[in-house]
C-alpha cells in the first residue's frame, strides 16, 4: 500500500514510554490475517526507546506510519492521530495491547 492508498482499517495507536510492551504490541498487529490496514503510531513525546521501536516498525512495513504529538496527553494525541487516519474504520490500541490474530 502506497502513501495515497486508502486502507479499510486505520489502527490508531498513541503511545508514551511503552518500550517494555511495544514490540509485542506491534508484532501482534503485523501478524493479522486481515491485511488491509494502516497503523498510525502517535508518539506523545516518549523519553524511552519506544520511538526507536516505532521507527523500526515503520522502516520494516509501510503499513505503519509514525507521527509526533505535543506531549499534551492521551486525548490530544488521539485527536491528532484521528485527523490523520485514512481508513474507513478506526481501531484503537494502546502500546501495551495485544491484538488477536483474527
Secondary structure, DSSP 8 states (H G I E B T S, - for coil): --TT---SEEEEEEESS-HHHHHHHHHHHHT-S---EEEEEEE---SSTHHHHHHHHHHH-TTEEEEE--SS-HHHHHHHHHHH--SSEEEEEETT------
